[in-house]
Amino acid sequence: MTEDYIRQTILLRLGTIAFETAEAALDPSVDLCAQLALDDDDFWAYVQALGDELGVDVPERDYPELRTVEGGVRYFARTLA
């Protein structure tokens, strides 16, 4: 699975959780919750949906790694390697 595929999957999942997501306006290195005003439930739903789609069971201790787009790309690329 390529990093580009993972990045696109992350952006698609964000679009289903935060409907106002505009890919172009997202800073991939800034906290998603701050950028999109996600609460804990929204973030949990995002992580669960992303993990399901990519076939990865994401433990809660790893959630901080998924707080940015680039962190999520690195996490899933490493986990799926």
Biopython code that builds the backbone (N, CA, C, O; Angstrom):
import numpy as np
from Bio.PDB.StructureBuilder import StructureBuilder

atoms = [
    (1, "MET", "N", (0.850, -1.170, 0.000)),
    (1, "MET", "CA", (0.000, 0.000, 0.000)),
    (1, "MET", "C", (0.899, 1.238, 0.000)),
    (1, "MET", "O", (1.789, 1.359, 0.842)),
    (2, "THR", "N", (0.672, 2.140, -0.924)),
    (2, "THR", "CA", (1.524, 3.317, -1.047)),
    (2, "THR", "C", (1.097, 4.423, -0.081)),
    (2, "THR", "O", (-0.031, 4.441, 0.411)),
    (3, "GLU", "N", (2.024, 5.336, 0.177)),
    (3, "GLU", "CA", (1.705, 6.485, 1.023)),
    (3, "GLU", "C", (0.634, 7.351, 0.374)),
    (3, "GLU", "O", (-0.207, 7.914, 1.075)),
    (4, "ASP", "N", (0.649, 7.467, -0.937)),
    (4, "ASP", "CA", (-0.379, 8.247, -1.626)),
    (4, "ASP", "C", (-1.760, 7.644, -1.411)),
    (4, "ASP", "O", (-2.729, 8.367, -1.177)),
    (5, "TYR", "N", (-1.851, 6.316, -1.490)),
    (5, "TYR", "CA", (-3.136, 5.642, -1.252)),
    (5, "TYR", "C", (-3.602, 5.875, 0.191)),
    (5, "TYR", "O", (-4.776, 6.152, 0.435)),
    (6, "ILE", "N", (-2.684, 5.761, 1.125)),
    (6, "ILE", "CA", (-3.022, 5.986, 2.535)),
    (6, "ILE", "C", (-3.493, 7.420, 2.736)),
    (6, "ILE", "O", (-4.497, 7.651, 3.410)),
    (7, "ARG", "N", (-2.781, 8.385, 2.161)),
    (7, "ARG", "CA", (-3.150, 9.809, 2.281)),
    (7, "ARG", "C", (-4.550, 10.051, 1.715)),
    (7, "ARG", "O", (-5.360, 10.737, 2.338)),
    (8, "GLN", "N", (-4.834, 9.498, 0.551)),
    (8, "GLN", "CA", (-6.162, 9.673, -0.053)),
    (8, "GLN", "C", (-7.249, 9.028, 0.809)),
    (8, "GLN", "O", (-8.341, 9.577, 0.953)),
    (9, "THR", "N", (-6.946, 7.881, 1.372)),
    (9, "THR", "CA", (-7.908, 7.213, 2.254)),
    (9, "THR", "C", (-8.174, 8.052, 3.495)),
    (9, "THR", "O", (-9.318, 8.175, 3.932)),
    (10, "ILE", "N", (-7.125, 8.627, 4.061)),
    (10, "ILE", "CA", (-7.282, 9.513, 5.226)),
    (10, "ILE", "C", (-8.187, 10.687, 4.862)),
    (10, "ILE", "O", (-9.117, 11.003, 5.604)),
    (11, "LEU", "N", (-7.929, 11.323, 3.748)),
    (11, "LEU", "CA", (-8.727, 12.484, 3.345)),
    (11, "LEU", "C", (-10.184, 12.103, 3.072)),
    (11, "LEU", "O", (-11.096, 12.860, 3.404)),
    (12, "LEU", "N", (-10.401, 10.944, 2.475)),
    (12, "LEU", "CA", (-11.779, 10.485, 2.249)),
    (12, "LEU", "C", (-12.503, 10.237, 3.571)),
    (12, "LEU", "O", (-13.658, 10.631, 3.732)),
    (13, "ARG", "N", (-11.836, 9.593, 4.503)),
    (13, "ARG", "CA", (-12.455, 9.322, 5.809)),
    (13, "ARG", "C", (-12.749, 10.627, 6.532)),
    (13, "ARG", "O", (-13.805, 10.767, 7.150)),
    (14, "LEU", "N", (-11.837, 11.576, 6.466)),
    (14, "LEU", "CA", (-12.087, 12.876, 7.098)),
    (14, "LEU", "C", (-13.326, 13.533, 6.506)),
    (14, "LEU", "O", (-14.096, 14.169, 7.225)),
    (15, "GLY", "N", (-13.518, 13.384, 5.222)),
    (15, "GLY", "CA", (-14.688, 13.955, 4.555)),
    (15, "GLY", "C", (-15.992, 13.354, 5.030)),
    (15, "GLY", "O", (-17.029, 14.014, 4.970)),
    (16, "THR", "N", (-15.968, 12.113, 5.503)),
    (16, "THR", "CA", (-17.201, 11.499, 6.007)),
    (16, "THR", "C", (-17.467, 11.867, 7.456)),
    (16, "THR", "O", (-18.603, 11.775, 7.921)),
    (17, "ILE", "N", (-16.430, 12.284, 8.175)),
    (17, "ILE", "CA", (-16.578, 12.657, 9.585)),
    (17, "ILE", "C", (-16.811, 14.166, 9.709)),
    (17, "ILE", "O", (-17.700, 14.609, 10.437)),
    (18, "ALA", "N", (-16.011, 14.935, 8.999)),
    (18, "ALA", "CA", (-16.109, 16.398, 9.018)),
    (18, "ALA", "C", (-16.503, 16.841, 7.613)),
    (18, "ALA", "O", (-15.650, 17.013, 6.742)),
    (19, "PHE", "N", (-17.779, 17.021, 7.408)),
    (19, "PHE", "CA", (-18.303, 17.290, 6.073)),
    (19, "PHE", "C", (-17.764, 18.571, 5.448)),
    (19, "PHE", "O", (-17.761, 18.711, 4.225)),
    (20, "GLU", "N", (-17.313, 19.497, 6.269)),
    (20, "GLU", "CA", (-16.807, 20.761, 5.748)),
    (20, "GLU", "C", (-15.326, 20.677, 5.356)),
    (20, "GLU", "O", (-14.715, 21.687, 5.005)),
    (21, "THR", "N", (-14.760, 19.482, 5.416)),
    (21, "THR", "CA", (-13.347, 19.302, 5.083)),
    (21, "THR", "C", (-13.069, 19.752, 3.656)),
    (21, "THR", "O", (-13.725, 19.323, 2.707)),
    (22, "ALA", "N", (-12.103, 20.605, 3.537)),
    (22, "ALA", "CA", (-11.613, 21.013, 2.213)),
    (22, "ALA", "C", (-10.152, 20.600, 2.162)),
    (22, "ALA", "O", (-9.312, 21.182, 2.848)),
    (23, "GLU", "N", (-9.848, 19.595, 1.348)),
    (23, "GLU", "CA", (-8.496, 19.060, 1.281)),
    (23, "GLU", "C", (-7.443, 20.150, 1.108)),
    (23, "GLU", "O", (-6.399, 20.121, 1.760)),
    (24, "ALA", "N", (-7.712, 21.088, 0.248)),
    (24, "ALA", "CA", (-6.728, 22.116, -0.061)),
    (24, "ALA", "C", (-6.416, 22.988, 1.149)),
    (24, "ALA", "O", (-5.313, 23.524, 1.257)),
    (25, "ALA", "N", (-7.371, 23.133, 2.056)),
    (25, "ALA", "CA", (-7.184, 24.006, 3.201)),
    (25, "ALA", "C", (-6.531, 23.304, 4.383)),
    (25, "ALA", "O", (-6.116, 23.962, 5.336)),
    (26, "LEU", "N", (-6.433, 21.970, 4.338)),
    (26, "LEU", "CA", (-5.837, 21.233, 5.443)),
    (26, "LEU", "C", (-4.322, 21.337, 5.421)),
    (26, "LEU", "O", (-3.685, 21.150, 4.384)),
    (27, "ASP", "N", (-3.757, 21.638, 6.580)),
    (27, "ASP", "CA", (-2.313, 21.607, 6.740)),
    (27, "ASP", "C", (-1.983, 20.212, 7.249)),
    (27, "ASP", "O", (-2.398, 19.856, 8.352)),
    (28, "PRO", "N", (-1.249, 19.409, 6.482)),
    (28, "PRO", "CA", (-1.019, 18.016, 6.857)),
    (28, "PRO", "C", (-0.196, 17.819, 8.123)),
    (28, "PRO", "O", (-0.121, 16.705, 8.642)),
    (29, "SER", "N", (0.421, 18.885, 8.625)),
    (29, "SER", "CA", (1.241, 18.757, 9.827)),
    (29, "SER", "C", (0.582, 19.354, 11.067)),
    (29, "SER", "O", (1.184, 19.362, 12.141)),
    (30, "VAL", "N", (-0.641, 19.850, 10.932)),
    (30, "VAL", "CA", (-1.350, 20.479, 12.051)),
    (30, "VAL", "C", (-2.446, 19.546, 12.557)),
    (30, "VAL", "O", (-3.076, 18.830, 11.779)),
    (31, "ASP", "N", (-2.659, 19.566, 13.845)),
    (31, "ASP", "CA", (-3.648, 18.724, 14.503)),
    (31, "ASP", "C", (-5.010, 18.819, 13.814)),
    (31, "ASP", "O", (-5.558, 19.905, 13.624)),
    (32, "LEU", "N", (-5.542, 17.647, 13.444)),
    (32, "LEU", "CA", (-6.829, 17.590, 12.742)),
    (32, "LEU", "C", (-7.980, 18.084, 13.600)),
    (32, "LEU", "O", (-8.889, 18.747, 13.102)),
    (33, "CYS", "N", (-7.948, 17.765, 14.885)),
    (33, "CYS", "CA", (-9.044, 18.176, 15.760)),
    (33, "CYS", "C", (-9.128, 19.693, 15.846)),
    (33, "CYS", "O", (-10.221, 20.260, 15.874)),
    (34, "ALA", "N", (-7.981, 20.342, 15.887)),
    (34, "ALA", "CA", (-7.959, 21.806, 15.936)),
    (34, "ALA", "C", (-8.412, 22.404, 14.607)),
    (34, "ALA", "O", (-9.170, 23.374, 14.590)),
    (35, "GLN", "N", (-7.954, 21.833, 13.494)),
    (35, "GLN", "CA", (-8.308, 22.374, 12.181)),
    (35, "GLN", "C", (-9.778, 22.192, 11.840)),
    (35, "GLN", "O", (-10.392, 23.062, 11.224)),
    (36, "LEU", "N", (-10.345, 21.045, 12.246)),
    (36, "LEU", "CA", (-11.705, 20.703, 11.827)),
    (36, "LEU", "C", (-12.720, 20.755, 12.962)),
    (36, "LEU", "O", (-13.877, 20.373, 12.784)),
    (37, "ALA", "N", (-12.289, 21.223, 14.119)),
    (37, "ALA", "CA", (-13.157, 21.299, 15.296)),
    (37, "ALA", "C", (-13.794, 19.935, 15.597)),
    (37, "ALA", "O", (-14.994, 19.842, 15.857)),
    (38, "LEU", "N", (-12.971, 18.884, 15.556)),
    (38, "LEU", "CA", (-13.461, 17.540, 15.874)),
    (38, "LEU", "C", (-13.466, 17.352, 17.381)),
    (38, "LEU", "O", (-12.509, 17.719, 18.064)),
    (39, "ASP", "N", (-14.545, 16.777, 17.896)),
    (39, "ASP", "CA", (-14.546, 16.424, 19.313)),
    (39, "ASP", "C", (-14.007, 15.006, 19.452)),
    (39, "ASP", "O", (-13.664, 14.369, 18.457)),
    (40, "ASP", "N", (-13.932, 14.510, 20.688)),
    (40, "ASP", "CA", (-13.375, 13.177, 20.924)),
    (40, "ASP", "C", (-14.149, 12.085, 20.193)),
    (40, "ASP", "O", (-13.551, 11.149, 19.662)),
    (41, "ASP", "N", (-15.470, 12.201, 20.164)),
    (41, "ASP", "CA", (-16.291, 11.195, 19.478)),
    (41, "ASP", "C", (-16.036, 11.199, 17.972)),
    (41, "ASP", "O", (-15.953, 10.140, 17.350)),
    (42, "ASP", "N", (-15.913, 12.387, 17.391)),
    (42, "ASP", "CA", (-15.616, 12.496, 15.954)),
    (42, "ASP", "C", (-14.258, 11.871, 15.641)),
    (42, "ASP", "O", (-14.113, 11.130, 14.668)),
    (43, "PHE", "N", (-13.269, 12.179, 16.474)),
    (43, "PHE", "CA", (-11.928, 11.654, 16.239)),
    (43, "PHE", "C", (-11.924, 10.135, 16.390)),
    (43, "PHE", "O", (-11.307, 9.437, 15.585)),
    (44, "TRP", "N", (-12.599, 9.621, 17.404)),
    (44, "TRP", "CA", (-12.692, 8.171, 17.604)),
    (44, "TRP", "C", (-13.336, 7.511, 16.384)),
    (44, "TRP", "O", (-12.848, 6.487, 15.905)),
    (45, "ALA", "N", (-14.432, 8.092, 15.877)),
    (45, "ALA", "CA", (-15.119, 7.545, 14.708)),
    (45, "ALA", "C", (-14.201, 7.561, 13.489)),
    (45, "ALA", "O", (-14.188, 6.610, 12.707)),
    (46, "TYR", "N", (-13.444, 8.624, 13.330)),
    (46, "TYR", "CA", (-12.483, 8.732, 12.227)),
    (46, "TYR", "C", (-11.427, 7.629, 12.312)),
    (46, "TYR", "O", (-11.152, 6.951, 11.322)),
    (47, "VAL", "N", (-10.839, 7.453, 13.495)),
    (47, "VAL", "CA", (-9.800, 6.440, 13.674)),
    (47, "VAL", "C", (-10.360, 5.039, 13.424)),
    (47, "VAL", "O", (-9.720, 4.218, 12.768)),
    (48, "GLN", "N", (-11.542, 4.774, 13.944)),
    (48, "GLN", "CA", (-12.153, 3.458, 13.752)),
    (48, "GLN", "C", (-12.460, 3.190, 12.280)),
    (48, "GLN", "O", (-12.171, 2.106, 11.773)),
    (49, "ALA", "N", (-13.038, 4.165, 11.600)),
    (49, "ALA", "CA", (-13.369, 4.001, 10.173)),
    (49, "ALA", "C", (-12.103, 3.816, 9.343)),
    (49, "ALA", "O", (-12.066, 2.979, 8.441)),
    (50, "LEU", "N", (-11.086, 4.581, 9.641)),
    (50, "LEU", "CA", (-9.827, 4.480, 8.911)),
    (50, "LEU", "C", (-9.164, 3.129, 9.161)),
    (50, "LEU", "O", (-8.690, 2.484, 8.226)),
    (51, "GLY", "N", (-9.131, 2.708, 10.408)),
    (51, "GLY", "CA", (-8.565, 1.407, 10.735)),
    (51, "GLY", "C", (-9.313, 0.277, 10.048)),
    (51, "GLY", "O", (-8.698, -0.650, 9.522)),
    (52, "ASP", "N", (-10.638, 0.352, 10.052)),
    (52, "ASP", "CA", (-11.447, -0.674, 9.379)),
    (52, "ASP", "C", (-11.141, -0.720, 7.882)),
    (52, "ASP", "O", (-10.961, -1.792, 7.305)),
    (53, "GLU", "N", (-11.087, 0.434, 7.277)),
    (53, "GLU", "CA", (-10.858, 0.484, 5.836)),
    (53, "GLU", "C", (-9.474, -0.040, 5.448)),
    (53, "GLU", "O", (-9.312, -0.689, 4.415)),
    (54, "LEU", "N", (-8.479, 0.251, 6.291)),
    (54, "LEU", "CA", (-7.115, -0.181, 5.984)),
    (54, "LEU", "C", (-6.779, -1.540, 6.592)),
    (54, "LEU", "O", (-5.692, -2.072, 6.369)),
    (55, "GLY", "N", (-7.710, -2.098, 7.356)),
    (55, "GLY", "CA", (-7.488, -3.417, 7.934)),
    (55, "GLY", "C", (-6.513, -3.425, 9.089)),
    (55, "GLY", "O", (-5.763, -4.385, 9.267)),
    (56, "VAL", "N", (-6.516, -2.355, 9.881)),
    (56, "VAL", "CA", (-5.595, -2.228, 11.013)),
    (56, "VAL", "C", (-6.398, -1.958, 12.270)),
    (56, "VAL", "O", (-7.240, -1.060, 12.290)),
    (57, "ASP", "N", (-6.147, -2.724, 13.314)),
    (57, "ASP", "CA", (-6.750, -2.458, 14.619)),
    (57, "ASP", "C", (-5.844, -1.466, 15.333)),
    (57, "ASP", "O", (-4.742, -1.818, 15.754)),
    (58, "VAL", "N", (-6.305, -0.229, 15.469)),
    (58, "VAL", "CA", (-5.490, 0.838, 16.041)),
    (58, "VAL", "C", (-5.739, 0.901, 17.549)),
    (58, "VAL", "O", (-6.842, 1.242, 17.976)),
    (59, "PRO", "N", (-4.728, 0.575, 18.361)),
    (59, "PRO", "CA", (-4.907, 0.674, 19.808)),
    (59, "PRO", "C", (-4.972, 2.142, 20.242)),
    (59, "PRO", "O", (-4.375, 3.019, 19.618)),
    (60, "GLU", "N", (-5.695, 2.378, 21.306)),
    (60, "GLU", "CA", (-5.889, 3.750, 21.779)),
    (60, "GLU", "C", (-4.572, 4.462, 22.062)),
    (60, "GLU", "O", (-4.479, 5.676, 21.887)),
    (61, "ARG", "N", (-3.569, 3.735, 22.490)),
    (61, "ARG", "CA", (-2.274, 4.368, 22.794)),
    (61, "ARG", "C", (-1.626, 4.981, 21.545)),
    (61, "ARG", "O", (-0.756, 5.845, 21.657)),
    (62, "ASP", "N", (-2.051, 4.534, 20.356)),
    (62, "ASP", "CA", (-1.490, 5.055, 19.105)),
    (62, "ASP", "C", (-2.287, 6.220, 18.521)),
    (62, "ASP", "O", (-1.863, 6.816, 17.531)),
    (63, "TYR", "N", (-3.418, 6.550, 19.107)),
    (63, "TYR", "CA", (-4.251, 7.631, 18.575)),
    (63, "TYR", "C", (-3.488, 8.946, 18.364)),
    (63, "TYR", "O", (-3.706, 9.616, 17.354)),
    (64, "PRO", "N", (-2.597, 9.335, 19.296)),
    (64, "PRO", "CA", (-1.890, 10.605, 19.079)),
    (64, "PRO", "C", (-1.116, 10.662, 17.754)),
    (64, "PRO", "O", (-0.938, 11.739, 17.186)),
    (65, "GLU", "N", (-0.662, 9.519, 17.269)),
    (65, "GLU", "CA", (0.073, 9.501, 16.006)),
    (65, "GLU", "C", (-0.826, 9.847, 14.822)),
    (65, "GLU", "O", (-0.338, 10.227, 13.757)),
    (66, "LEU", "N", (-2.124, 9.717, 15.005)),
    (66, "LEU", "CA", (-3.074, 9.958, 13.919)),
    (66, "LEU", "C", (-3.696, 11.351, 13.974)),
    (66, "LEU", "O", (-4.649, 11.637, 13.249)),
    (67, "ARG", "N", (-3.163, 12.209, 14.827)),
    (67, "ARG", "CA", (-3.741, 13.541, 14.996)),
    (67, "ARG", "C", (-3.451, 14.474, 13.827)),
    (67, "ARG", "O", (-4.091, 15.517, 13.702)),
    (68, "THR", "N", (-2.496, 14.118, 12.967)),
    (68, "THR", "CA", (-2.227, 14.902, 11.762)),
    (68, "THR", "C", (-2.328, 13.977, 10.555)),
    (68, "THR", "O", (-2.218, 12.759, 10.689)),
    (69, "VAL", "N", (-2.535, 14.549, 9.394)),
    (69, "VAL", "CA", (-2.586, 13.749, 8.168)),
    (69, "VAL", "C", (-1.254, 13.039, 7.967)),
    (69, "VAL", "O", (-1.229, 11.832, 7.725)),
    (70, "GLU", "N", (-0.163, 13.763, 8.061)),
    (70, "GLU", "CA", (1.156, 13.163, 7.830)),
    (70, "GLU", "C", (1.497, 12.125, 8.900)),
    (70, "GLU", "O", (2.128, 11.112, 8.598)),
    (71, "GLY", "N", (1.091, 12.366, 10.134)),
    (71, "GLY", "CA", (1.299, 11.365, 11.173)),
    (71, "GLY", "C", (0.544, 10.088, 10.861)),
    (71, "GLY", "O", (1.055, 8.989, 11.076)),
    (72, "GLY", "N", (-0.666, 10.229, 10.357)),
    (72, "GLY", "CA", (-1.460, 9.069, 9.975)),
    (72, "GLY", "C", (-0.833, 8.312, 8.820)),
    (72, "GLY", "O", (-0.821, 7.081, 8.812)),
    (73, "VAL", "N", (-0.314, 9.041, 7.846)),
    (73, "VAL", "CA", (0.344, 8.398, 6.707)),
    (73, "VAL", "C", (1.548, 7.598, 7.203)),
    (73, "VAL", "O", (1.719, 6.439, 6.826)),
    (74, "ARG", "N", (2.378, 8.206, 8.042)),
    (74, "ARG", "CA", (3.554, 7.508, 8.576)),
    (74, "ARG", "C", (3.147, 6.281, 9.389)),
    (74, "ARG", "O", (3.738, 5.211, 9.245)),
    (75, "TYR", "N", (2.135, 6.441, 10.246)),
    (75, "TYR", "CA", (1.691, 5.348, 11.107)),
    (75, "TYR", "C", (1.217, 4.147, 10.280)),
    (75, "TYR", "O", (1.662, 3.023, 10.508)),
    (76, "PHE", "N", (0.323, 4.384, 9.331)),
    (76, "PHE", "CA", (-0.218, 3.277, 8.555)),
    (76, "PHE", "C", (0.813, 2.693, 7.592)),
    (76, "PHE", "O", (0.810, 1.486, 7.352)),
    (77, "ALA", "N", (1.687, 3.519, 7.040)),
    (77, "ALA", "CA", (2.739, 2.991, 6.166)),
    (77, "ALA", "C", (3.640, 2.044, 6.961)),
    (77, "ALA", "O", (4.003, 0.971, 6.480)),
    (78, "ARG", "N", (3.991, 2.445, 8.166)),
    (78, "ARG", "CA", (4.837, 1.611, 9.027)),
    (78, "ARG", "C", (4.101, 0.353, 9.459)),
    (78, "ARG", "O", (4.670, -0.738, 9.432)),
    (79, "THR", "N", (2.848, 0.493, 9.856)),
    (79, "THR", "CA", (2.075, -0.631, 10.361)),
    (79, "THR", "C", (1.771, -1.639, 9.265)),
    (79, "THR", "O", (1.757, -2.842, 9.522)),
    (80, "LEU", "N", (1.531, -1.170, 8.057)),
    (80, "LEU", "CA", (1.167, -2.055, 6.955)),
    (80, "LEU", "C", (2.376, -2.610, 6.193)),
    (80, "LEU", "O", (2.226, -3.456, 5.311)),
    (81, "ALA", "N", (3.576, -2.128, 6.540)),
    (81, "ALA", "CA", (4.787, -2.597, 5.834)),
    (81, "ALA", "C", (5.115, -4.041, 6.175)),
    (81, "ALA", "O", (6.096, -4.587, 5.670)),
]
sb = StructureBuilder()
sb.init_structure("model")
sb.init_model(0)
sb.init_chain("A")
sb.init_seg("    ")
for serial, (resi, resn, name, xyz) in enumerate(atoms, 1):
    if name == "N":
        sb.init_residue(resn, " ", resi, " ")
    sb.init_atom(name, np.array(xyz, "f"), 0.0, 1.0, " ", f" {name:<3s}", serial, name[0])
structure = sb.get_structure()
